[in-house]
Every structure is written in structure tokens, then in C-alpha cells.
Amino acid sequence: MIMNVVEIQKILPHRYPFLFVDAVVEMERLKRIVSVKNVTINEAYFQGHFPGAPVMPGVLIIECMAQTGGLLLLQEVPDREKKLLYFAAVDGARFRRPVVPGDQLRVEMKVLSWRGDFCKLEGRATVGGQLAAEATLMCKMVDREPAAQAATPAK
């Protein structure tokens, strides 16, 4: 393991219940990263998606991809605590098999291009070697506004 959840939280701003990366198992700086997400019945979304037939929502698999890509990109940003990554686009999203409690989701993200504040990544999520989902993600790095500024009411 290259990075555990404690180390991940030093880089990503996400926290429970919206942190979807449990560990980083492979990484090539500026090129690719592989993470894992252990899917358990204790996830809150399984209460409603779907009772009696729990399936991880596809949008959360995409979010796993985005957070994994964010870990790779934010490694290279010296003032990362002052930055956020926003989705700019999701292309070619395909869901090939359901992801259910007990599965370990393996997410691989590859950098296709990175110019300035924009990055394009190709992602694949697998379970036991079977393709579960794939997508191309584009994101933009933005400045995080200080909490004091964001809380100041407009006049």
C-alpha cells in the first residue's frame, strides 16, 4: 500500500460520508494511479439504493474515479490546501456490472492531458478483474475561498 486513508485525508478535502477512497496501491507521478474502495453494507446510500437489492450508485463510482484522480493531481500542487478540483465534464460513462456490498472496487486513472488548470483523465473501475465502469473525466483546478470570505454576507 502506498497511501492509507489517514494519508489520503491529508490530500483530499473529502470526509465521511463522502470520502470514497480507502487506499492507494499504485502510483506513477503525473501518469497514473490505482486506488481501492471497500464497499460495505454500512454505506448510508444502501438504505435507499435499493432496499433488499443493494447496488452502489453509478454516480458514486464516478466520484470514486474523480477522488482517485484528484489524489494523483493534487500530489503535484504545492499549495493544495488552497485548491479544489471541480468536474468540468464526464464523457463516455459506461456501467458494465453492478457493484454490491462485499465488493472491492479497484479504480485506475490515467492522465490523458494536463494543461494549466485543466486535466483530462481516463478511468476504469473493476471488481475481481471484471470491468464495472469506465469514463473520461475532465476537471478544473480552482482557488478555494477562505472560510471567512465565504461566510461574509453580501451587502
Backbone as ProteinMPNN parsed JSONL, in Angstrom:
{"seq_chain_A": "MIMNVVEIQKILPHRYPFLFVDAVVEMERLKRIVSVKNVTINEAYFQGHFPGAPVMPGVLIIECMAQTGGLLLLQEVPDREKKLLYFAAVDGARFRRPVVPGDQLRVEMKVLSWRGDFCKLEGRATVGGQLAAEATLMCKMVDREPAAQAATPAK", "coords_chain_A": {"N_chain_A": [[0.842, -1.176, 0.0], [0.551, 2.19, -0.877], [-0.556, 4.532, 0.099], [-2.506, 5.163, 2.924], [-5.801, 5.602, 4.426], [-5.583, 7.705, 6.254], [-3.41, 9.179, 5.301], [-4.473, 9.843, 2.826], [-6.503, 11.605, 3.558], [-5.003, 13.794, 4.202], [-4.55, 14.952, 1.826], [-6.87, 14.999, 0.144], [-9.908, 16.953, 0.311], [-12.266, 15.741, 1.053], [-14.506, 14.098, 3.335], [-15.968, 11.659, 5.611], [-19.425, 11.432, 5.099], [-18.513, 11.239, 2.495], [-16.086, 10.433, 1.422], [-14.503, 8.381, -0.779], [-12.301, 6.734, -1.203], [-10.25, 4.254, -0.067], [-7.631, 3.338, 0.002], [-4.454, 3.835, -1.624], [-2.858, 1.976, -4.032], [-1.085, 1.821, -6.151], [1.06, 4.079, -7.918], [2.163, 6.326, -10.369], [3.812, 9.147, -10.685], [2.274, 11.976, -12.162], [1.218, 10.406, -14.185], [-0.373, 7.911, -13.708], [-2.663, 6.272, -11.409], [-3.751, 3.969, -8.916], [-6.428, 3.005, -6.956], [-8.278, 1.671, -4.114], [-11.578, 0.903, -3.069], [-13.397, -0.264, -0.5], [-16.397, -1.774, -0.509], [-19.121, -1.683, 1.563], [-22.0, -2.915, 3.347], [-22.634, -1.062, 5.21], [-22.624, 1.468, 4.148], [-24.31, 4.512, 3.828], [-25.943, 5.11, 1.61], [-26.965, 2.7, 0.735], [-29.269, 2.21, 2.124], [-31.385, 3.25, 0.717], [-30.92, 2.523, -1.911], [-30.672, -0.212, -3.349], [-33.468, -1.015, -1.334], [-33.282, -4.269, -0.112], [-31.998, -5.11, -2.405], [-29.185, -4.141, -2.672], [-27.226, -1.81, -4.492], [-24.385, -0.107, -5.576], [-24.58, 3.294, -6.351], [-24.105, 4.489, -9.69], [-23.153, 7.098, -10.08], [-21.66, 7.47, -7.806], [-19.595, 5.704, -8.175], [-18.329, 6.999, -10.264], [-17.596, 9.254, -8.795], [-15.719, 8.052, -7.086], [-13.748, 7.591, -8.986], [-13.12, 10.245, -9.634], [-12.131, 11.247, -7.178], [-9.919, 9.595, -6.857], [-8.38, 10.347, -9.105], [-8.025, 12.999, -8.346], [-6.324, 12.711, -6.139], [-3.949, 11.955, -7.413], [-3.407, 14.238, -9.013], [-3.332, 16.36, -7.136], [-1.053, 15.777, -5.721], [0.954, 17.07, -7.02], [0.662, 19.737, -6.558], [1.819, 22.437, -4.848], [0.528, 24.195, -3.012], [-1.822, 22.861, -2.21], [-3.801, 22.806, -0.222], [-5.145, 25.115, -0.594], [-6.611, 24.8, -2.837], [-9.184, 23.443, -5.005], [-10.63, 20.759, -6.862], [-12.793, 20.794, -9.536], [-15.424, 19.149, -11.292], [-15.452, 19.312, -14.804], [-16.395, 18.001, -16.987], [-17.928, 14.871, -17.852], [-17.391, 12.189, -19.809], [-18.425, 9.529, -21.971], [-19.285, 7.667, -20.042], [-19.807, 4.462, -18.839], [-21.49, 1.708, -17.507], [-20.823, -1.449, -16.5], [-21.205, -3.675, -14.847], [-22.994, -4.458, -11.832], [-22.054, -2.994, -8.691], [-21.7, -4.195, -5.534], [-22.401, -4.639, -1.962], [-19.599, -5.955, -0.22], [-17.943, -6.133, -2.376], [-14.714, -5.212, -3.682], [-13.758, -2.321, -5.003], [-11.655, -1.482, -7.569], [-9.903, 1.155, -8.741], [-8.58, 2.674, -11.54], [-6.838, 5.376, -12.786], [-5.773, 7.326, -15.504], [-3.711, 9.897, -16.71], [-4.597, 11.817, -19.402], [-4.267, 14.322, -20.555], [-2.848, 17.417, -19.408], [-3.137, 20.647, -18.937], [-2.308, 23.685, -17.784], [-4.801, 24.758, -15.641], [-6.583, 22.766, -16.265], [-7.446, 19.311, -16.559], [-7.513, 16.118, -18.098], [-8.687, 12.895, -17.649], [-8.593, 9.344, -17.92], [-10.642, 6.762, -16.844], [-11.076, 3.602, -15.156], [-13.01, 1.235, -13.481], [-12.86, -1.684, -11.65], [-13.985, -4.914, -10.48], [-12.787, -7.668, -8.956], [-11.272, -8.136, -11.261], [-13.103, -7.833, -13.295], [-14.605, -5.528, -15.493], [-16.331, -2.834, -14.183], [-17.083, -0.164, -14.469], [-16.464, 2.649, -16.636], [-15.021, 5.736, -17.725], [-14.364, 9.028, -19.051], [-12.948, 11.746, -17.518], [-13.03, 15.239, -16.971], [-11.466, 17.934, -15.372], [-11.218, 20.985, -13.471], [-8.917, 23.019, -11.817], [-9.412, 25.087, -9.069], [-9.228, 28.071, -7.051], [-9.607, 27.776, -3.571], [-11.905, 29.449, -1.638], [-11.245, 31.435, 1.226], [-12.653, 30.47, 4.371], [-13.674, 32.516, 5.985], [-14.183, 34.588, 4.155], [-16.13, 33.399, 2.535], [-18.201, 33.137, 4.314], [-18.959, 35.719, 4.82], [-21.618, 37.942, 4.592], [-23.258, 39.242, 1.669], [-23.417, 42.696, 0.707]], "CA_chain_A": [[0.0, 0.0, 0.0], [1.323, 3.431, -0.98], [-1.201, 5.567, 0.897], [-3.687, 4.703, 3.644], [-6.864, 6.605, 4.486], [-5.108, 8.871, 7.017], [-2.591, 9.955, 4.367], [-5.392, 10.343, 1.8], [-7.207, 12.762, 4.116], [-4.086, 14.934, 4.225], [-4.51, 15.5, 0.467], [-8.232, 15.283, -0.329], [-10.747, 17.66, 1.279], [-13.464, 14.941, 1.335], [-14.601, 13.394, 4.61], [-17.159, 10.847, 5.762], [-19.706, 10.202, 4.37], [-18.266, 11.434, 1.066], [-14.744, 10.013, 1.02], [-14.701, 7.099, -1.438], [-11.021, 6.08, -1.483], [-9.739, 3.665, 1.172], [-6.173, 3.175, -0.078], [-3.79, 3.924, -2.928], [-1.996, 0.796, -4.123], [-0.069, 2.064, -7.172], [1.082, 5.456, -8.406], [3.257, 6.849, -11.176], [3.579, 10.597, -10.683], [1.865, 12.652, -13.397], [0.78, 9.453, -15.212], [-1.471, 7.01, -13.354], [-2.852, 5.938, -10.004], [-4.722, 2.906, -8.673], [-6.936, 3.03, -5.587], [-9.318, 0.706, -3.795], [-12.709, 1.286, -2.219], [-14.073, -1.441, 0.028], [-17.827, -1.468, -0.496], [-19.765, -2.426, 2.65], [-23.428, -2.659, 3.533], [-22.758, 0.064, 6.145], [-22.705, 2.737, 3.423], [-25.649, 5.09, 4.03], [-26.746, 5.113, 0.387], [-27.608, 1.407, 0.518], [-30.592, 2.208, 2.754], [-32.401, 3.591, -0.268], [-30.495, 2.183, -3.285], [-32.117, -0.345, -3.281], [-33.794, -1.911, -0.217], [-33.395, -5.67, -0.49], [-31.116, -5.385, -3.547], [-28.256, -3.004, -2.639], [-26.333, -1.577, -5.622], [-23.701, 1.189, -5.454], [-24.969, 4.189, -7.445], [-23.081, 4.759, -10.696], [-22.529, 8.411, -9.884], [-20.659, 7.358, -6.745], [-18.421, 5.064, -8.793], [-17.662, 8.113, -10.956], [-16.972, 10.054, -7.739], [-14.505, 7.313, -6.699], [-12.761, 7.882, -10.025], [-12.704, 11.645, -9.507], [-11.294, 11.392, -5.989], [-8.652, 8.922, -7.146], [-7.646, 11.263, -9.985], [-7.653, 14.162, -7.539], [-5.134, 12.358, -5.348], [-2.781, 11.992, -8.299], [-3.146, 15.61, -9.443], [-3.002, 17.23, -6.001], [0.325, 15.488, -5.311], [1.852, 17.97, -7.74], [0.3, 21.128, -6.267], [2.444, 22.765, -3.569], [-0.417, 24.848, -2.095], [-3.065, 22.122, -2.457], [-4.837, 23.119, 0.768], [-5.833, 26.315, -1.079], [-7.19, 24.473, -4.149], [-10.21, 22.414, -5.164], [-10.816, 20.276, -8.233], [-14.205, 20.723, -9.919], [-15.743, 18.484, -12.554], [-15.776, 20.143, -15.963], [-17.181, 17.144, -17.875], [-17.816, 13.414, -17.769], [-17.702, 11.662, -21.137], [-18.324, 8.1, -22.23], [-19.512, 6.846, -18.85], [-20.478, 3.19, -19.102], [-21.551, 0.854, -16.33], [-20.795, -2.787, -17.087], [-21.692, -4.661, -13.881], [-23.317, -3.817, -10.563], [-21.109, -3.043, -7.575], [-22.554, -4.526, -4.395], [-21.663, -4.816, -0.703], [-18.644, -7.063, -0.234], [-17.004, -5.933, -3.483], [-13.626, -4.243, -3.569], [-13.677, -1.566, -6.248], [-10.288, -1.088, -7.917], [-10.053, 2.283, -9.656], [-7.342, 3.098, -12.194], [-6.966, 6.633, -13.519], [-4.602, 7.694, -16.299], [-3.726, 11.272, -17.214], [-4.561, 11.934, -20.863], [-3.644, 15.631, -20.808], [-2.888, 18.351, -18.277], [-2.692, 21.961, -19.41], [-2.706, 24.741, -16.859], [-5.736, 24.353, -14.596], [-7.476, 21.717, -16.772], [-6.875, 17.983, -16.719], [-8.391, 15.093, -18.659], [-8.264, 11.588, -17.158], [-9.348, 8.167, -18.333], [-10.82, 5.926, -15.668], [-11.686, 2.271, -15.209], [-13.256, 0.644, -12.17], [-13.056, -3.12, -11.787], [-14.213, -5.743, -9.3], [-12.291, -9.012, -9.241], [-10.784, -8.203, -12.633], [-14.191, -7.557, -14.245], [-14.902, -4.107, -15.668], [-17.597, -2.392, -13.598], [-17.419, 1.145, -15.03], [-15.39, 3.389, -17.305], [-15.412, 7.099, -18.089], [-13.335, 10.049, -19.201], [-13.29, 12.868, -16.65], [-12.286, 16.475, -17.104], [-11.614, 18.755, -14.163], [-10.559, 22.285, -13.433], [-8.441, 23.392, -10.5], [-9.836, 26.438, -8.701], [-8.82, 28.519, -5.723], [-10.588, 27.609, -2.504], [-12.077, 30.726, -0.938], [-11.121, 31.31, 2.684], [-13.948, 30.288, 5.033], [-14.154, 33.812, 6.468], [-14.729, 35.312, 2.997], [-17.348, 32.722, 2.072], [-19.256, 33.329, 5.315], [-19.317, 37.131, 4.882], [-22.82, 38.215, 3.8], [-23.185, 40.28, 0.627], [-24.069, 43.945, 1.114]], "C_chain_A": [[0.888, 1.24, 0.0], [0.769, 4.499, -0.051], [-2.413, 4.969, 1.603], [-4.68, 5.855, 3.794], [-6.437, 7.855, 5.273], [-4.276, 9.778, 6.107], [-3.452, 10.567, 3.258], [-6.093, 11.605, 2.292], [-6.307, 13.982, 4.274], [-4.051, 15.638, 2.873], [-5.896, 15.894, -0.029], [-9.031, 16.035, 0.731], [-11.97, 16.839, 1.719], [-13.354, 14.24, 2.682], [-15.852, 12.536, 4.608], [-18.381, 11.763, 5.794], [-19.378, 10.297, 2.881], [-16.822, 11.194, 0.655], [-14.859, 8.59, 0.49], [-13.402, 6.441, -1.889], [-10.48, 5.569, -0.151], [-8.225, 3.527, 1.179], [-5.705, 3.419, -1.502], [-2.781, 2.786, -2.969], [-0.908, 0.91, -5.187], [-0.117, 3.533, -7.561], [2.353, 5.711, -9.21], [2.982, 8.334, -11.309], [3.306, 11.119, -12.081], [1.315, 11.711, -14.47], [-0.453, 8.658, -14.818], [-1.494, 6.738, -11.861], [-3.89, 4.824, -9.926], [-5.115, 2.967, -7.195], [-7.914, 1.886, -5.38], [-10.356, 1.35, -2.883], [-13.375, -0.01, -1.796], [-15.542, -1.101, 0.226], [-18.486, -2.339, 0.576], [-21.236, -2.044, 2.75], [-23.656, -1.482, 4.476], [-22.813, 1.422, 5.461], [-24.147, 3.246, 3.489], [-26.53, 4.998, 2.783], [-27.449, 3.787, 0.132], [-28.982, 1.317, 1.186], [-31.689, 2.455, 1.723], [-32.076, 3.143, -1.681], [-29.971, 0.763, -3.331], [-32.436, -1.295, -2.129], [-34.006, -3.346, -0.712], [-32.51, -6.072, -1.659], [-30.096, -4.253, -3.663], [-27.289, -2.968, -3.826], [-25.705, -0.191, -5.428], [-24.112, 2.071, -6.636], [-23.808, 4.485, -8.391], [-22.393, 6.09, -10.495], [-21.485, 8.373, -8.773], [-19.426, 6.593, -7.212], [-17.624, 6.121, -9.555], [-16.956, 9.013, -9.935], [-15.71, 9.376, -7.212], [-13.384, 7.593, -7.696], [-12.216, 9.303, -9.863], [-11.785, 11.845, -8.305], [-9.934, 10.73, -6.189], [-7.786, 9.801, -8.05], [-7.177, 12.491, -9.236], [-6.43, 13.907, -6.684], [-3.869, 12.445, -6.185], [-2.416, 13.433, -8.637], [-2.687, 16.491, -8.285], [-1.618, 16.947, -5.428], [1.288, 16.532, -5.862], [1.626, 19.442, -7.419], [0.852, 21.508, -4.892], [1.484, 23.401, -2.559], [-1.799, 24.197, -2.192], [-4.161, 22.397, -1.44], [-5.631, 24.364, 0.378], [-6.556, 26.067, -2.398], [-8.31, 23.445, -4.02], [-10.222, 21.99, -6.625], [-12.306, 20.146, -8.484], [-14.329, 19.918, -11.195], [-15.976, 19.533, -13.628], [-16.628, 19.336, -16.939], [-16.945, 15.68, -17.51], [-18.264, 12.899, -19.123], [-17.598, 10.14, -21.145], [-18.511, 7.215, -21.021], [-20.327, 5.611, -19.221], [-20.386, 2.342, -17.838], [-21.77, -0.574, -16.807], [-21.305, -3.891, -16.16], [-22.026, -3.942, -12.585], [-22.188, -3.975, -9.545], [-21.97, -3.164, -6.321], [-21.727, -4.653, -3.122], [-20.814, -6.088, -0.74], [-17.632, -6.96, -1.361], [-15.863, -5.014, -3.065], [-13.478, -3.608, -4.947], [-12.226, -1.131, -6.444], [-10.405, -0.037, -9.01], [-8.688, 2.685, -10.201], [-7.623, 4.341, -13.019], [-5.653, 6.932, -14.228], [-4.768, 9.122, -16.79], [-3.615, 11.229, -18.735], [-3.92, 13.257, -21.269], [-3.804, 16.497, -19.57], [-2.276, 19.65, -18.746], [-3.21, 23.034, -18.469], [-3.595, 24.196, -15.756], [-6.679, 23.229, -15.016], [-6.741, 20.39, -16.91], [-7.943, 17.036, -17.249], [-7.825, 13.737, -18.256], [-9.176, 10.497, -17.695], [-9.428, 7.232, -17.134], [-11.496, 4.603, -15.948], [-11.844, 1.788, -13.776], [-13.563, -0.832, -12.377], [-13.349, -3.755, -10.436], [-13.767, -7.151, -9.671], [-11.838, -9.202, -10.673], [-11.844, -7.951, -13.694], [-14.468, -6.059, -14.292], [-16.281, -3.788, -15.106], [-18.042, -1.072, -14.21], [-16.202, 1.745, -15.689], [-15.921, 4.76, -17.672], [-14.164, 7.938, -18.325], [-13.805, 11.263, -18.405], [-12.422, 14.067, -16.986], [-12.534, 17.311, -15.862], [-10.819, 20.04, -14.305], [-10.147, 22.56, -11.999], [-8.814, 24.847, -10.238], [-9.284, 26.778, -7.328], [-9.955, 28.283, -4.744], [-10.685, 28.943, -1.776], [-11.897, 30.504, 0.551], [-12.515, 31.262, 3.32], [-14.515, 31.615, 5.508], [-14.79, 34.622, 5.335], [-16.061, 34.713, 2.572], [-18.506, 32.967, 3.023], [-19.721, 34.781, 5.404], [-20.551, 37.406, 4.005], [-22.589, 39.336, 2.793], [-23.93, 41.523, 1.099], [-24.867, 44.513, -0.01]], "O_chain_A": [[1.845, 1.336, 0.767], [1.526, 5.282, 0.522], [-3.255, 4.339, 0.964], [-4.415, 6.965, 3.332], [-6.9, 8.955, 4.971], [-4.422, 11.0, 6.14], [-3.186, 11.68, 2.806], [-6.26, 12.562, 1.537], [-6.804, 15.092, 4.461], [-3.586, 16.773, 2.769], [-6.083, 16.989, -0.559], [-8.858, 15.786, 1.924], [-12.642, 17.221, 2.677], [-12.271, 13.844, 3.113], [-16.697, 12.659, 3.721], [-18.351, 12.789, 6.474], [-19.907, 9.521, 2.084], [-16.383, 11.711, -0.372], [-15.265, 7.688, 1.221], [-13.398, 5.673, -2.851], [-10.275, 6.346, 0.782], [-7.6, 3.592, 2.238], [-6.455, 3.236, -2.46], [-1.955, 2.641, -2.068], [0.084, 0.182, -5.137], [-1.176, 4.16, -7.542], [3.458, 5.362, -8.794], [2.026, 8.736, -11.973], [3.988, 10.773, -13.046], [0.977, 12.167, -15.562], [-1.472, 8.714, -15.507], [-0.51, 6.938, -11.149], [-4.794, 4.743, -10.758], [-4.262, 2.978, -6.307], [-8.327, 1.219, -6.328], [-10.052, 2.208, -2.055], [-13.862, -0.768, -2.635], [-15.885, -0.239, 1.037], [-18.424, -3.567, 0.516], [-21.65, -0.98, 2.29], [-24.766, -0.953, 4.535], [-23.029, 2.434, 6.128], [-25.088, 2.494, 3.235], [-27.743, 4.826, 2.899], [-28.429, 3.746, -0.612], [-29.774, 0.438, 0.847], [-32.794, 1.928, 1.848], [-32.885, 3.362, -2.583], [-28.748, 0.628, -3.351], [-31.738, -2.294, -1.959], [-34.808, -3.594, -1.612], [-32.293, -7.263, -1.882], [-30.125, -3.489, -4.627], [-26.621, -3.957, -4.128], [-26.408, 0.781, -5.148], [-24.009, 1.652, -7.789], [-22.678, 4.704, -7.957], [-21.187, 6.208, -10.711], [-20.532, 9.152, -8.79], [-18.329, 6.813, -6.698], [-16.394, 6.138, -9.501], [-15.845, 9.48, -10.184], [-14.726, 10.056, -6.921], [-12.232, 7.803, -7.316], [-11.009, 9.53, -9.944], [-10.772, 12.538, -8.406], [-8.914, 11.251, -5.737], [-6.596, 9.979, -7.79], [-6.066, 12.974, -9.456], [-5.588, 14.791, -6.522], [-2.843, 12.947, -5.726], [-1.247, 13.811, -8.557], [-1.755, 17.281, -8.437], [-1.062, 17.788, -4.721], [2.309, 16.838, -5.245], [2.324, 20.305, -7.952], [0.409, 20.968, -3.879], [1.619, 23.162, -1.359], [-2.816, 24.888, -2.25], [-5.34, 22.239, -1.757], [-6.68, 24.636, 0.962], [-7.061, 27.005, -3.015], [-8.371, 22.684, -3.055], [-9.869, 22.767, -7.513], [-13.008, 19.468, -7.734], [-13.468, 19.982, -12.073], [-16.635, 20.541, -13.375], [-17.477, 19.892, -17.636], [-15.915, 15.312, -16.946], [-19.396, 13.146, -19.54], [-16.794, 9.549, -20.424], [-17.956, 6.117, -20.969], [-21.39, 5.706, -19.835], [-19.342, 2.273, -17.19], [-22.781, -0.875, -17.442], [-21.784, -4.923, -16.629], [-21.411, -2.924, -12.267], [-21.464, -4.97, -9.549], [-22.853, -2.342, -6.077], [-20.502, -4.763, -3.181], [-21.245, -7.137, -1.22], [-16.588, -7.61, -1.325], [-16.028, -4.149, -2.204], [-13.121, -4.27, -5.921], [-11.645, -0.484, -5.573], [-10.946, -0.308, -10.082], [-7.765, 2.994, -9.446], [-8.533, 4.357, -13.848], [-4.572, 6.813, -13.651], [-5.848, 9.509, -17.236], [-2.661, 10.678, -19.285], [-3.128, 13.309, -22.21], [-4.746, 16.343, -18.793], [-1.063, 19.754, -18.93], [-4.416, 23.259, -18.374], [-3.204, 23.288, -15.024], [-7.494, 22.78, -14.21], [-5.581, 20.341, -17.319], [-9.118, 17.138, -16.896], [-6.649, 13.451, -18.483], [-10.373, 10.706, -17.896], [-8.42, 6.943, -16.489], [-12.349, 4.48, -16.826], [-10.931, 1.914, -12.96], [-14.423, -1.187, -13.183], [-13.007, -3.208, -9.387], [-14.309, -7.756, -10.596], [-11.991, -10.282, -11.244], [-11.518, -7.864, -14.878], [-14.553, -5.402, -13.254], [-17.277, -4.393, -15.501], [-19.232, -0.868, -14.448], [-15.064, 1.41, -15.361], [-17.118, 4.934, -17.902], [-13.069, 7.609, -17.868], [-14.92, 11.747, -18.596], [-11.228, 13.929, -17.252], [-13.655, 17.39, -15.36], [-9.904, 20.165, -15.119], [-10.931, 22.359, -11.072], [-8.568, 25.724, -11.066], [-8.922, 25.897, -6.547], [-11.118, 28.554, -5.045], [-9.674, 29.501, -1.348], [-12.349, 29.492, 1.086], [-13.439, 31.932, 2.859], [-15.727, 31.821, 5.44], [-15.818, 35.269, 5.535], [-17.012, 35.441, 2.284], [-19.662, 33.003, 2.601], [-20.764, 35.056, 5.998], [-20.526, 37.131, 2.805], [-21.818, 40.262, 3.044], [-24.939, 41.428, 1.798], [-25.489, 45.564, 0.144]]}, "name": "protein", "num_of_chains": 1, "seq": "MIMNVVEIQKILPHRYPFLFVDAVVEMERLKRIVSVKNVTINEAYFQGHFPGAPVMPGVLIIECMAQTGGLLLLQEVPDREKKLLYFAAVDGARFRRPVVPGDQLRVEMKVLSWRGDFCKLEGRATVGGQLAAEATLMCKMVDREPAAQAATPAK"}
